[in-house]
Amino acid sequence: MTPRDVACIELVELLTDYLEGALPPADVAAVEAHLAQCPACRRYLDQMRATIATLGTVPVETLSDGAWGVLLDAFTRRTGPR
């Protein structure tokens, strides 16, 4: 069985769950098939892994309102409004 096609925008939406091991096997296969064919998404995945490794886990409750706003604005600019 061939994994379903995943567009780059969908990969971005699935990546957090992929990194956390929270995707069903069919979605893991689809993400990995896309990554095998898409250098841009592989770079994005590498950037996400580097960010996680650099920042570690920061409990949300420890963020000030200002820091929370800056991070949310940066995420929104990167991914677009939902």
N, C-alpha and C positions, 0 to 999 in steps of 0.2 A: 504494500500500500504506500502510495506517495503522499508525503505531508501536504496539507493544503497550502496554498500560496498566502504569504503574509506581505502586505505592503509596508514600506518604511514607517509610515505614520502609525500603523497598528503595532509594529515592533516596539516603537517608543512607548506605547501604552502598556505593552506586555512585559517590558524589560525589568521593572522592579520585582514583579512576581517571579519572573524567570530567575533573577539573581537570588531571590529568597527561597527558591525551590518550591514555590507554591502553585506552579502551573500543572494542569493535567498533562499526562504523557503526550497526547496528540498535539497540544500547543507547544510543548518543549520541542518536539520533532519539527514543527512548523517554524519556530524561531531559529532553531539550529540550521535548518535548510536555508532560510533566508540569509542568516549570517555567513554561511558558506559561499554565498553568491554576491554579497553586498559589502564592499570595502568600507563605505561610509558608515554603515550600521556597525561594522566591527570596530571602527574607530570610536563611535559613540559608546559602545559597550566597554571598550578599553578606558574611555574617559570616566564612565560611571564607576568602574572598578577602582580606578586611581583615586577618585573622589572619596569613595567609601573607605579605601585603605588610608587615605590621608586624614579624613575627619573622624573615622571610627563611628561609634554610635553616640549621638548627642540626644539625650532625652528631651523631648519636645517641651516638657514643663520647665526646663532650665533656660529656654530661650526668652530673652526680653521681647516685649512687644515690638520694639524697633527692629531687632534682628529677625523676628518672625516675618515682619512686613517686607524687609529687604529680600529675604529668601523667597517668599511667595511671589513678589514682583519679578525676581530673576527667573523663577520657574515659569511663570506665566508668559514672560517675553520669549523664553526658549521654546515652550510647547504650544503657545497660543491659548486664547481663552477657551474655556470649556462650556 
